[in-house]
């Protein structure tokens, strides 16, 4: 595979690119997301369906533009984890120490509630697994749209915690030929190609090819891999079409092949005197299509997805093979009436899971749904009401409403308020089960759908050259599914609906300035999250949720010359569960440095992360002295395991 993937990259480089006049694009595609919305052409938001300018949208949506995507691309070219982790209110949480899996928590809610979309399509499945974030290279992203809080009214039961919509990079007037080569001090390698061009006045394409590899690393020399070895190849072509009358379509195909290995080092043993090898092979194929056409005064949109993921997961001597499949189709109409924009639509989503080696956990869900939304402007006030009615084949009829309001204050200042309610359809795959596998889980009881509600109040404005965003938020979950120790035998787990409620509330503050040539930002998040303990029934702090998080960034950039930046993030104390060494984590500081120099068409960059070389294993061992819940050998991950990492690369 190490030879095959670079060969694919070289073949793709040799493909011809024909530059012709760019076809007209819809407003959502014309929006310049490479710069901040307050500085240049307005950004049009696609994730809220009404496709309004970001400053006119009642629902708060945060946008990471192409400039921010490019900055994080130089830090982690193989995945989007760092880009999301350094966004206020988001936390990328490691879920599988053996393989390095991770998901993203939005405002304290567990990662399984976060829906990750690509151009509005669930290409990575309805419930993104713990390795989903680590298999998405950012090279072909134009921007990222983030909606925090319950979003089931927009996207159904997979979006209880929020939505992250990855907006693809489009062909431009001139051909795009972008190649990045990267090497890290920890034995990581990346080779990524992105090409884009107009094939004719109405047709264009983009192509992403990626080859990524990482060596195993045991930073504390205890015989256990702190960094898993992997090899991954990614291929994603996209085709764009636009007619003279404004009709448009996009077709995307994708494939990912990855093999990961972790656990004990080849010559080492677990504390029970036996080797424990963990490995995962992933084969993912997906196809998606979006289309829109003008039909009288309305715009009709259609989109659909087929996605399949095959896994072969080894936990020591246990092998678990399975397949996840997702099918999705949606059609909607958008028009203008009553001083606003209305949206009406219908969707159908199917999910199927089948296990080859473990019985009793297969499921097939079919969920037809109807949704509606109306956004209206009345003077300085904009109001949006949306609702969705789903008929889930397993969990019955579910109604998900949402109300949002925008009040425009004096020039440059605004207040937003939002309330939403929704649901989540439980599956066997909680964070705890993904670590140990289904073999350690009791047969599923009759679970209830998880219900949640959230609310937020946001203030945004400008103080001279400084942008300010402040927010307070709260959420509550009923019937949350949790993992507890089972009485059926040692190292067994069971899933249950909690009797009490999971409550989360907090606040965010972000300041940033883009007065050339300096850019700086400061952010702070306070979070309080509690839940009933599944074993004792007593209330506890939600594990792995820092109460205080602080971030600061300063960068100096000169166009066509280069950039240099320094960032600092402090993660506060986190409550820990089932950790034999401690009940609360240490706070820690992460410092990173990036410098990039332009030499003609060549860009050379050097990036250093975790300059203080802080590692969780300096405080306590990652490996437990005896097996824990489900038979796991490792504690939860509350801090960095890889320590200081330096990467250097070129881009041309």
C-alpha positions as CSV (number, residue, x, y, z in Angstrom):
1,X,0.0,0.0,0.0
2,X,3.0,2.4,0.7
3,X,3.9,2.0,-3.0
4,X,0.4,2.1,-4.4
5,X,-0.8,5.3,-2.9
6,X,2.1,7.6,-4.1
7,X,1.7,6.0,-7.5
8,X,-2.0,7.1,-7.6
9,X,-0.9,10.6,-6.6
10,X,1.6,10.8,-9.5
11,X,-1.0,9.5,-11.9
12,X,-3.4,12.2,-10.7
13,X,-0.8,14.9,-11.1
14,X,-0.5,13.9,-14.8
15,X,-4.2,14.4,-15.6
16,X,-4.8,17.3,-17.9
17,X,-6.6,20.4,-16.8
18,X,-8.4,22.6,-19.3
19,X,-9.2,26.2,-18.2
20,X,-12.2,27.9,-19.7
21,X,-14.6,30.5,-18.7
22,X,-16.2,29.7,-15.3
23,X,-19.9,29.0,-15.4
24,X,-22.2,31.1,-13.3
25,X,-22.9,29.6,-9.9
26,X,-25.7,30.0,-7.3
27,X,-25.3,32.5,-4.5
28,X,-24.2,29.9,-2.1
29,X,-21.3,28.9,-4.3
30,X,-20.3,32.5,-5.2
31,X,-20.0,33.5,-1.5
32,X,-16.3,34.2,-0.8
33,X,-15.6,32.1,2.3
34,X,-11.9,32.6,2.1
35,X,-12.1,35.7,4.2
36,X,-14.2,36.9,7.2
37,X,-17.8,37.9,6.4
38,X,-17.4,41.3,8.0
39,X,-14.5,42.2,5.6
40,X,-15.5,41.2,2.1
41,X,-18.4,39.8,0.1
42,X,-21.2,38.4,2.2
43,X,-21.1,34.7,3.2
44,X,-24.2,32.8,2.4
45,X,-25.0,29.9,4.7
46,X,-26.2,26.6,3.3
47,X,-26.6,24.6,6.5
48,X,-29.7,26.4,7.5
49,X,-31.5,25.7,4.2
50,X,-32.8,29.2,3.7
51,X,-29.4,30.3,2.2
52,X,-29.4,33.8,3.7
53,X,-26.4,36.0,4.4
54,X,-24.7,35.1,7.7
55,X,-25.5,38.5,9.2
56,X,-29.2,38.1,8.4
57,X,-29.6,34.5,9.6
58,X,-31.6,34.3,12.9
59,X,-29.9,31.0,13.8
60,X,-26.3,31.5,14.9
61,X,-23.9,29.8,12.5
62,X,-20.1,29.9,12.9
63,X,-18.0,29.8,9.7
64,X,-14.4,28.8,9.4
65,X,-13.3,30.3,6.1
66,X,-10.7,29.0,3.6
67,X,-7.9,31.0,5.3
68,X,-8.5,29.3,8.6
69,X,-8.8,25.9,6.9
70,X,-5.5,26.5,5.1
71,X,-3.8,27.4,8.4
72,X,-4.9,24.1,10.1
73,X,-4.1,22.2,6.9
74,X,-0.4,22.9,7.5
75,X,-0.7,21.6,11.0
76,X,-2.5,18.3,10.4
77,X,-2.8,17.7,6.6
78,X,-4.4,14.2,7.1
79,X,-7.5,15.1,9.2
80,X,-9.8,17.9,10.5
81,X,-9.4,17.2,14.2
82,X,-7.2,20.2,15.1
83,X,-9.3,22.6,13.0
84,X,-12.4,21.6,15.0
85,X,-10.6,21.3,18.4
86,X,-9.4,24.9,18.3
87,X,-12.9,26.2,17.6
88,X,-14.7,27.8,20.6
89,X,-17.2,25.4,22.2
90,X,-15.9,22.3,20.4
91,X,-13.7,19.7,21.9
92,X,-12.2,16.7,20.0
93,X,-12.3,13.9,22.5
94,X,-10.1,10.8,22.1
95,X,-12.3,7.8,22.4
96,X,-10.0,4.8,21.6
97,X,-6.5,5.0,23.1
98,X,-5.5,1.8,21.3
99,X,-6.2,3.1,17.8
100,X,-6.3,6.9,18.3
101,X,-10.0,7.3,17.6
102,X,-11.8,10.6,18.4
103,X,-15.1,12.4,18.0
104,X,-16.1,16.0,18.5
105,X,-18.2,17.2,21.4
106,X,-20.3,20.3,20.9
107,X,-20.8,22.4,24.1
108,X,-20.3,19.4,26.3
109,X,-22.6,16.9,24.6
110,X,-21.1,13.5,23.7
111,X,-19.7,13.1,20.2
112,X,-22.3,10.6,19.0
113,X,-24.9,13.5,19.0
114,X,-22.8,15.5,16.4
115,X,-23.9,15.2,12.8
116,X,-21.0,15.6,10.3
117,X,-22.2,16.5,6.8
118,X,-20.3,17.2,3.5
119,X,-22.2,19.7,1.4
120,X,-25.3,18.8,3.4
121,X,-24.9,15.1,2.7
122,X,-24.2,12.3,5.4
123,X,-21.3,10.9,3.4
124,X,-19.8,9.5,6.6
125,X,-22.9,7.9,7.8
126,X,-25.7,8.9,10.1
127,X,-23.6,8.4,13.2
128,X,-19.9,9.2,12.6
129,X,-17.7,6.7,14.3
130,X,-14.7,7.4,16.5
131,X,-12.3,7.4,13.6
132,X,-14.5,9.5,11.2
133,X,-12.8,12.8,12.0
134,X,-9.4,11.3,11.5
135,X,-10.2,10.1,8.0
136,X,-11.2,13.5,6.5
137,X,-8.4,15.5,4.9
138,X,-9.0,19.3,4.9
139,X,-7.3,20.0,1.5
140,X,-10.6,20.1,-0.5
141,X,-12.6,22.1,2.0
142,X,-13.7,25.7,1.1
143,X,-15.2,26.4,4.5
144,X,-16.9,24.8,7.5
145,X,-20.3,25.7,8.9
146,X,-21.0,24.9,12.6
147,X,-24.4,24.9,14.2
148,X,-24.4,24.4,18.0
149,X,-27.2,22.9,20.0
150,X,-30.2,20.7,19.1
151,X,-30.6,20.7,15.3
152,X,-33.0,17.8,14.8
153,X,-35.5,20.3,13.2
154,X,-33.0,20.7,10.4
155,X,-31.4,17.3,10.0
156,X,-33.3,14.7,12.0
157,X,-32.3,12.4,14.8
158,X,-28.6,12.4,14.1
159,X,-28.1,16.1,14.9
160,X,-29.2,16.2,18.6
161,X,-26.0,18.0,19.7
162,X,-25.2,20.1,16.6
163,X,-24.2,20.0,12.9
164,X,-20.8,20.4,11.3
165,X,-21.2,21.0,7.6
166,X,-18.0,20.7,5.5
167,X,-18.4,22.8,2.4
168,X,-16.3,21.6,-0.5
169,X,-13.8,23.7,-2.5
170,X,-15.2,24.6,-6.0
171,X,-13.5,25.0,-9.3
172,X,-12.2,28.5,-10.0
173,X,-11.6,30.7,-13.1
174,X,-8.0,29.5,-13.2
175,X,-7.0,25.8,-12.8
176,X,-6.0,24.8,-9.3
177,X,-3.1,22.5,-8.9
178,X,-2.2,22.1,-5.2
179,X,0.2,19.5,-3.8
180,X,1.3,19.2,-0.2
181,X,4.1,16.9,1.2
182,X,4.6,16.7,4.9
183,X,6.7,14.7,7.4
184,X,6.5,14.7,11.2
185,X,9.1,14.1,13.9
186,X,6.8,11.2,15.2
187,X,7.0,9.2,12.0
188,X,4.0,10.6,10.2
189,X,3.8,11.2,6.4
190,X,1.3,13.0,4.2
191,X,1.0,13.4,0.5
192,X,-2.1,15.2,-0.7
193,X,-3.1,16.5,-4.2
194,X,-6.0,18.8,-5.0
195,X,-6.9,19.7,-8.6
196,X,-9.8,21.8,-9.9
197,X,-10.6,23.2,-13.3
198,X,-13.4,24.1,-15.7
199,X,-13.9,21.5,-18.4
200,X,-16.3,23.7,-20.3
201,X,-18.5,26.8,-19.8
202,X,-21.0,24.7,-17.8
203,X,-18.9,21.8,-16.4
204,X,-16.1,21.7,-13.8
205,X,-14.4,19.2,-11.6
206,X,-12.3,18.8,-8.5
207,X,-10.1,15.9,-7.5
208,X,-8.6,15.0,-4.1
209,X,-6.0,12.2,-3.7
210,X,-4.4,11.6,-0.3
211,X,-1.8,9.1,1.1
212,X,-1.2,9.2,4.8
213,X,0.9,7.0,7.1
214,X,2.0,7.0,10.8
215,X,4.5,4.8,12.6
216,X,3.7,3.3,16.0
217,X,5.2,5.3,19.0
218,X,5.6,4.4,22.6
219,X,6.5,7.7,24.2
220,X,6.8,6.5,27.8
221,X,8.5,3.2,27.0
222,X,5.9,1.1,28.9
223,X,5.4,-1.4,26.0
224,X,2.0,0.1,25.0
225,X,1.6,2.2,21.8
226,X,0.7,5.8,22.7
227,X,0.3,6.5,19.0
228,X,-1.2,3.9,16.7
229,X,0.3,2.9,13.3
230,X,-1.8,3.5,10.3
231,X,-1.8,3.6,6.5
232,X,-4.6,5.4,4.7
233,X,-5.5,6.3,1.1
234,X,-8.3,8.6,0.1
235,X,-9.7,9.4,-3.3
236,X,-12.6,11.9,-4.0
237,X,-13.6,13.3,-7.4
238,X,-16.4,15.8,-7.7
239,X,-18.2,17.0,-10.8
240,X,-20.1,20.3,-11.0
241,X,-22.6,21.4,-13.6
242,X,-24.4,24.7,-14.1
243,X,-26.9,25.6,-16.8
244,X,-27.6,29.0,-18.4
245,X,-31.0,29.2,-16.6
246,X,-29.4,28.7,-13.1
247,X,-30.0,25.0,-12.7
248,X,-27.0,23.2,-11.1
249,X,-25.8,19.8,-9.9
250,X,-22.9,18.3,-8.1
251,X,-21.8,14.6,-8.1
252,X,-19.3,13.3,-5.6
253,X,-17.7,9.9,-5.2
254,X,-15.4,8.9,-2.4
255,X,-13.3,6.0,-1.2
256,X,-11.1,5.4,1.8
257,X,-9.0,2.5,2.8
258,X,-7.2,2.4,6.1
259,X,-5.4,0.0,8.4
260,X,-4.6,0.8,12.0
261,X,-2.6,-1.1,14.6
262,X,-2.2,-0.4,18.3
263,X,-2.1,-2.0,21.7
264,X,1.1,-3.7,23.0
265,X,4.3,-3.2,21.1
266,X,5.5,-6.3,19.2
267,X,7.9,-7.5,22.0
268,X,5.8,-6.3,24.9
269,X,2.9,-7.9,27.0
270,X,-0.1,-6.5,28.8
271,X,-0.2,-6.7,32.6
272,X,-1.8,-10.2,32.5
273,X,1.4,-11.5,30.8
274,X,-0.3,-11.8,27.3
275,X,0.1,-9.6,24.2
276,X,-2.9,-7.4,23.4
277,X,-3.0,-6.3,19.8
278,X,-5.7,-4.0,18.6
279,X,-6.2,-3.5,14.8
280,X,-8.9,-2.0,12.5
281,X,-9.3,-2.2,8.8
282,X,-11.7,0.3,7.3
283,X,-13.1,0.2,3.7
284,X,-15.5,3.1,3.0
285,X,-17.2,3.9,-0.3
286,X,-19.8,6.7,-0.8
287,X,-21.6,8.5,-3.5
288,X,-23.6,11.7,-3.3
289,X,-25.6,14.0,-5.5
290,X,-27.1,17.4,-5.1
291,X,-29.2,19.3,-7.7
292,X,-31.3,22.4,-7.8
293,X,-33.4,24.0,-10.5
294,X,-35.7,26.9,-10.9
295,X,-39.4,26.1,-11.0
296,X,-41.4,29.2,-11.4
297,X,-40.8,31.4,-8.3
298,X,-39.4,28.5,-6.3
299,X,-36.1,26.7,-6.1
300,X,-36.4,23.0,-6.0
301,X,-33.5,21.1,-4.4
302,X,-32.8,17.4,-4.3
303,X,-29.9,15.5,-2.7
304,X,-29.1,11.8,-2.0
305,X,-26.4,9.6,-0.6
306,X,-25.3,6.0,-0.5
307,X,-22.5,5.2,1.9
308,X,-21.0,1.9,3.0
309,X,-18.3,1.2,5.6
310,X,-16.8,-2.2,6.2
311,X,-14.7,-2.9,9.4
312,X,-12.6,-5.7,10.6
313,X,-11.8,-4.8,14.2
314,X,-9.5,-7.0,16.4
315,X,-9.6,-6.7,20.2
316,X,-6.8,-9.0,21.4
317,X,-7.9,-12.5,20.3
318,X,-11.4,-11.3,19.4
319,X,-12.3,-10.4,15.8
320,X,-15.4,-8.3,15.0
321,X,-16.3,-7.7,11.3
322,X,-19.3,-5.7,10.3
323,X,-20.8,-3.4,7.7
324,X,-22.6,-0.1,8.1
325,X,-24.8,1.2,5.3
326,X,-26.6,4.5,5.0
327,X,-29.1,5.6,2.3
328,X,-30.5,9.1,2.2
329,X,-32.8,11.1,-0.1
330,X,-34.4,14.5,0.2
331,X,-36.3,16.9,-1.9
332,X,-37.4,20.4,-0.9
333,X,-38.7,23.6,-2.3
334,X,-37.7,27.2,-1.3
335,X,-39.6,30.3,-2.1
336,X,-40.3,33.9,-1.0
337,X,-43.6,34.9,0.6
338,X,-44.9,37.1,3.4
339,X,-41.7,39.2,3.7
340,X,-39.6,36.0,4.2
341,X,-38.3,32.7,2.9
342,X,-40.2,29.4,3.2
343,X,-38.9,25.9,2.9
344,X,-40.9,22.7,2.5
345,X,-39.4,19.3,2.1
346,X,-39.5,15.5,2.6
347,X,-36.7,13.1,3.5
348,X,-36.1,9.4,3.7
349,X,-33.2,7.9,5.5
350,X,-32.3,4.2,5.9
351,X,-29.6,2.8,8.2
352,X,-28.4,-0.8,8.3
353,X,-25.9,-2.5,10.5
354,X,-24.9,-6.2,10.2
355,X,-22.2,-8.0,12.2
356,X,-20.5,-11.1,11.0
357,X,-19.1,-12.4,14.2
358,X,-21.3,-11.1,17.0
359,X,-25.0,-11.8,17.1
360,X,-27.9,-9.9,18.5
361,X,-26.9,-6.3,17.5
362,X,-28.0,-6.1,13.8
363,X,-30.5,-3.3,13.1
364,X,-32.3,-1.8,10.2
365,X,-33.8,1.7,10.6
366,X,-36.1,3.5,8.1
367,X,-37.0,7.1,8.8
368,X,-39.3,9.1,6.5
369,X,-39.7,12.7,7.5
370,X,-41.4,16.0,6.6
371,X,-39.9,19.4,7.4
372,X,-40.9,23.0,7.1
373,X,-39.3,26.4,7.8
374,X,-40.2,30.0,7.5
375,X,-37.9,32.9,8.1
376,X,-39.4,36.4,8.1
377,X,-37.9,40.0,8.5
378,X,-39.9,42.6,10.4
379,X,-37.9,45.8,10.6
380,X,-34.8,45.1,12.7
381,X,-36.0,41.7,13.8
382,X,-35.7,38.4,11.9
383,X,-37.6,35.4,13.0
384,X,-37.3,31.8,12.0
385,X,-39.5,28.8,12.9
386,X,-38.7,25.3,11.7
387,X,-40.1,21.9,12.5
388,X,-39.6,18.3,11.5
389,X,-41.8,15.2,11.9
390,X,-40.0,11.9,11.6
391,X,-41.6,8.4,11.7
392,X,-38.8,6.2,12.9
393,X,-39.3,2.5,12.3
394,X,-37.9,1.6,15.7
395,X,-38.6,4.6,18.0
396,X,-41.9,5.9,16.6
397,X,-43.0,9.4,15.7
398,X,-40.7,12.2,16.7
399,X,-41.5,15.9,16.5
400,X,-38.6,18.4,16.5
401,X,-39.4,22.1,16.6
402,X,-37.0,25.1,16.7
403,X,-37.4,28.8,17.0
404,X,-34.7,31.4,16.4
405,X,-34.7,35.2,16.5
406,X,-32.3,38.0,15.5
407,X,-32.5,41.5,16.7
408,X,-30.3,44.0,14.9
409,X,-29.2,46.7,17.4
410,X,-27.1,49.7,16.4
411,X,-24.8,49.4,13.5
412,X,-22.6,46.3,13.7
413,X,-24.3,44.8,16.8
414,X,-26.9,42.0,17.1
415,X,-28.5,39.6,19.5
416,X,-29.7,36.1,18.6
417,X,-31.8,33.7,20.7
418,X,-32.7,30.2,19.8
419,X,-34.7,27.3,21.3
420,X,-34.8,23.8,20.0
421,X,-36.0,20.3,20.8
422,X,-35.1,17.0,19.2
423,X,-34.3,13.3,19.5
424,X,-31.6,10.7,19.0
425,X,-32.2,7.1,17.9
426,X,-29.9,4.9,20.1
427,X,-27.6,2.3,18.6
428,X,-25.1,0.0,20.4
429,X,-22.2,2.3,19.6
430,X,-21.5,4.5,22.6
431,X,-18.0,5.8,23.2
432,X,-17.4,3.1,25.8
433,X,-18.5,0.2,23.6
434,X,-16.4,1.4,20.7
435,X,-13.3,0.9,22.9
436,X,-14.0,-2.8,23.8
437,X,-16.3,-4.0,21.1
438,X,-19.7,-5.6,21.0
439,X,-18.4,-8.9,22.3
440,X,-18.4,-7.3,25.8
441,X,-21.9,-6.0,25.6
442,X,-25.1,-7.7,26.9
443,X,-28.0,-8.1,24.5
444,X,-29.8,-4.8,24.0
445,X,-32.9,-4.1,26.2
446,X,-35.9,-2.2,24.8
447,X,-34.3,1.3,24.8
448,X,-36.2,4.5,24.5
449,X,-35.3,7.3,22.1
450,X,-33.2,10.0,23.7
451,X,-34.9,13.4,23.8
452,X,-33.1,16.7,24.2
453,X,-33.7,20.5,24.3
454,X,-31.4,23.4,24.1
455,X,-31.4,27.2,24.2
456,X,-28.8,29.9,23.6
457,X,-28.5,33.7,23.7
458,X,-25.8,35.3,21.6
459,X,-24.3,38.8,21.4
460,X,-22.1,39.9,18.4
461,X,-20.6,43.2,17.5
462,X,-17.5,45.2,16.7
463,X,-15.4,47.4,18.8
464,X,-13.3,49.2,16.2
465,X,-11.1,46.5,14.6
466,X,-12.1,43.9,17.2
467,X,-15.0,41.4,16.7
468,X,-16.8,40.2,19.8
469,X,-19.0,37.1,20.2
470,X,-20.5,36.2,23.6
471,X,-22.9,33.4,24.2
472,X,-24.7,31.6,27.1
473,X,-26.3,28.3,26.5
474,X,-28.0,25.4,28.2
475,X,-29.2,21.9,27.2
476,X,-31.0,19.0,28.8
477,X,-31.2,15.3,27.8
478,X,-33.9,12.9,28.9
479,X,-33.5,9.1,28.6
480,X,-29.9,9.4,27.7
481,X,-28.3,6.0,26.9
482,X,-25.4,5.1,29.1
483,X,-23.1,2.2,29.7
484,X,-22.9,0.4,33.0
485,X,-21.2,-2.7,34.4
486,X,-23.3,-5.8,33.9
487,X,-24.1,-8.4,36.5
488,X,-24.0,-11.1,33.8
489,X,-20.3,-11.7,34.2
490,X,-16.9,-10.1,34.7
491,X,-15.9,-7.4,32.2
492,X,-19.4,-7.3,30.8
493,X,-21.3,-4.0,29.9
494,X,-24.9,-3.2,29.5
495,X,-26.7,-0.2,27.9
496,X,-29.5,1.5,29.8
497,X,-31.6,4.6,29.6
498,X,-30.7,6.9,32.5
499,X,-33.5,7.7,34.9
500,X,-32.4,11.3,35.6
501,X,-31.5,14.1,33.2
502,X,-28.2,15.2,31.7
503,X,-27.9,18.9,32.2
504,X,-25.3,21.2,30.6
505,X,-25.0,24.9,30.7
506,X,-22.1,27.3,30.0
507,X,-20.8,30.5,28.3
508,X,-18.5,31.4,25.5
509,X,-16.5,34.5,24.8
510,X,-14.4,35.2,21.7
511,X,-12.5,38.3,20.6
512,X,-10.6,38.6,17.4
513,X,-9.0,41.2,15.2
514,X,-7.8,41.1,11.6
515,X,-6.1,44.5,11.3
516,X,-3.3,43.8,8.7
517,X,-0.7,42.5,9.0
518,X,-1.5,41.1,12.5
519,X,-4.3,38.7,13.4
520,X,-5.1,37.7,16.9
521,X,-7.9,36.0,18.8
522,X,-8.7,35.2,22.4
523,X,-11.4,32.7,23.5
524,X,-12.8,31.4,26.7
525,X,-15.4,28.6,27.4
526,X,-17.0,27.8,30.8
527,X,-18.9,24.6,31.0
528,X,-20.8,22.8,33.7
529,X,-22.3,19.4,32.8
530,X,-23.8,16.8,35.2
531,X,-25.5,13.4,34.7
532,X,-26.7,10.5,36.8
533,X,-24.1,7.8,37.3
534,X,-25.3,4.6,35.5
535,X,-24.0,2.3,38.2
536,X,-24.8,4.2,41.4
537,X,-27.6,6.6,40.3
538,X,-25.9,9.5,42.0
539,X,-25.3,12.7,40.1
540,X,-21.7,13.3,38.9
541,X,-19.8,15.7,36.6
542,X,-19.9,14.4,33.0
543,X,-16.4,12.8,32.5
544,X,-13.8,14.3,30.2
545,X,-15.5,17.8,30.2
546,X,-13.2,20.6,31.2
547,X,-14.9,23.4,33.2
548,X,-12.6,26.1,31.9
549,X,-10.9,26.3,28.5
550,X,-8.8,29.2,27.2
551,X,-7.3,29.9,23.9
552,X,-5.1,32.7,22.4
553,X,-3.6,33.1,18.9
554,X,-1.4,35.8,17.3
555,X,-0.2,35.7,13.7
556,X,1.7,38.0,11.4
557,X,1.1,37.6,7.7
558,X,2.3,39.4,4.6
559,X,0.6,38.4,1.3
560,X,2.8,36.5,-1.1
561,X,5.6,36.5,1.5
562,X,4.5,34.2,4.3
563,X,3.1,34.0,7.8
564,X,4.2,33.2,11.4
565,X,1.9,32.4,14.2
566,X,1.9,31.4,17.9
567,X,-1.0,29.8,19.7
568,X,-1.7,28.8,23.3
569,X,-4.5,26.7,24.7
570,X,-5.1,25.8,28.3
571,X,-7.4,22.9,29.2
572,X,-8.8,22.9,32.7
573,X,-9.5,20.1,35.1
574,X,-11.8,17.2,33.9
575,X,-13.7,14.7,36.0
576,X,-12.6,11.1,35.3
577,X,-14.6,7.8,35.5
578,X,-13.3,4.3,36.2
579,X,-9.7,5.6,36.3
580,X,-7.7,3.6,38.9
581,X,-5.1,6.4,39.4
582,X,-7.1,9.5,39.9
583,X,-10.7,11.0,39.9
584,X,-9.8,14.3,38.3
585,X,-7.2,15.2,35.6
586,X,-4.5,17.8,35.7
587,X,-4.9,21.1,33.8
588,X,-2.4,21.4,31.0
589,X,-1.1,24.0,28.5
590,X,-0.6,23.4,24.7
591,X,1.7,25.8,22.8
592,X,2.1,25.7,19.1
593,X,4.1,27.6,16.5
594,X,3.8,27.8,12.7
595,X,5.9,29.6,10.1
596,X,5.4,29.5,6.4
597,X,7.5,31.1,3.6
598,X,6.5,31.7,0.0
599,X,9.2,31.2,-2.6
600,X,7.4,31.8,-6.0
601,X,4.9,29.0,-6.4
602,X,6.6,27.0,-3.6
603,X,5.6,27.3,0.1
604,X,7.8,25.9,2.8
605,X,6.3,25.5,6.3
606,X,7.4,24.3,9.7
607,X,5.0,23.7,12.5
608,X,5.6,22.6,16.1
609,X,2.8,21.4,18.5
610,X,2.9,20.9,22.2
611,X,6.2,22.8,22.7
612,X,6.2,22.1,26.5
613,X,6.0,18.3,25.7
614,X,3.2,17.7,28.1
615,X,1.9,14.1,28.1
616,X,-0.8,12.5,30.1
617,X,1.6,9.6,30.8
618,X,3.9,11.9,32.7
619,X,1.2,12.1,35.4
620,X,-0.1,8.5,35.3
621,X,0.2,5.4,33.2
622,X,-2.2,4.9,30.3
623,X,-2.3,1.2,31.0
624,X,-4.4,-0.1,33.9
625,X,-2.9,-2.5,36.4
626,X,-5.9,-4.8,35.8
627,X,-8.7,-4.9,33.2
628,X,-11.5,-2.4,33.6
629,X,-15.1,-2.2,32.5
630,X,-15.6,-4.3,29.3
631,X,-12.1,-5.8,29.7
632,X,-10.3,-2.6,28.6
633,X,-6.6,-2.2,29.4
634,X,-6.4,1.6,29.1
635,X,-7.7,4.5,31.0
636,X,-9.7,7.3,29.3
637,X,-7.6,9.9,27.5
638,X,-7.8,13.3,29.1
639,X,-4.6,14.8,27.8
640,X,-2.0,14.5,24.9
641,X,-0.3,11.2,24.5
642,X,2.0,12.1,21.6
643,X,3.9,15.0,23.3
644,X,6.0,17.4,21.3
645,X,5.6,17.0,17.5
646,X,7.3,19.0,14.8
647,X,6.3,18.7,11.2
648,X,7.9,20.2,8.1
649,X,6.6,20.2,4.6
650,X,6.3,21.9,1.2
651,X,3.3,23.0,-0.8
652,X,3.3,23.9,-4.4
